[in-house]
Amino acid sequence: MAELTEEKILDALAEVIDPELNINIVDLGLIYNIEILDNDEVHVVMTMTTPGCPVTGMLTESSEAAVLNLDGVKDAIIEVVWDPPWNVNMMSDFAKDELGMP
């Protein structure tokens, strides 16, 4: 079995697309932290662009499914936090370019 790494988890999470912006959640800067626990659980701390985001449930469920789909993951814990608040500076240059931002 291949070793589970933060990079592999980020690659899996990059398959989760925000349907409103049509950009993946990694490039949007929504992933704050990833922790691989000793018991093959993965804890992902993430946020949304706004506290009232209408796709929060869909994005967290899709994130959990993406992580659980990786070899070696027994459980995925997705925690949504609001601090620090998300802002556009957290996006990758790719996301900014896609959205026409400087």
N, C-alpha and C positions, 0 to 999 in steps of 0.2 A: 504494500500500500504506500502510495506517495505521501510524503510529509505534508501536513496541513500547514499553510503559511498565511500570514496576513495578506500577502499579495494575491494568493489564490482566492481568498475570501473577497477582496476588493474586486477582482476580476468577475466573480460571480455576481456581486452586487451591482456591477456596472451593466449587467443585463436588465436591471430593473429600471424602467423608463417612466419618468413623470409624464402622465398623459396630457397634462395641461401645457407643459413646456416642450415636450418631445425630446428631452435630454435625460441621460441616466443620472441616478441619484449620487453617484460618486463625483461626476463632473460638476454637478450642482453644488457640491460641498455639503451635502446633508449627512455624511458619515463623519462622526466626531471621534469615535474610538472603536477598536476591535480588540477583544481579548480572547485568546484561546485558552480555555481552562483545562486543568489536568484530567478531567473526566470526559474529554472529547466534546465538551459543550463550547459553543461560541457565543460570546456576549457582544452584541453590537449596540453602541450608543449612537443614536442619530437624532436628527431634528427634521422639521418641515420648514418650508419657506415662510409660513405664517401659522399662528396657533389655530386659526379657523380653517386650515387647509381641508378642502372637501375630499381629498384622496388619501388622507392619513391612513385609514384602515387598509385600503388597497395596497399602498406602498409598504406598510409594515408587514402585511401578509405575504406580499411578493418577495420582500427581503428575507423573511423567515424561510420561505420555500427555496429561494436561491441558495441560502447557506446550507439548509438541510440536504440539498441535492449534491453537495460535495462529499466525496469519499472521506470517511473517517469522522464525520460529524454525527454525534448522537442526538444533540439537541441544540436549538438556536434560541437565544433569548434576545429579543429586540426591545430596546428601551428607548422611548422617545422623550427627549428633554427639550427644554425651552431656554436653557441658560448654558452657554452664551446664546443670545438670539442670533439666528441666521441673518447674514447680509450678503449683498452681491459680491463683496470682495472675497468670499469663500469659494466662489466658482472658479473652475479651471479656465485657462485662457481659451480652450476649445469651446466651453459653454458660453463664455462671453462673446466669442466670435459668432457662434450659432445664433445668439440672441441679438446680435448687432450692437453690442455694448463696447465701449472703448477699453 
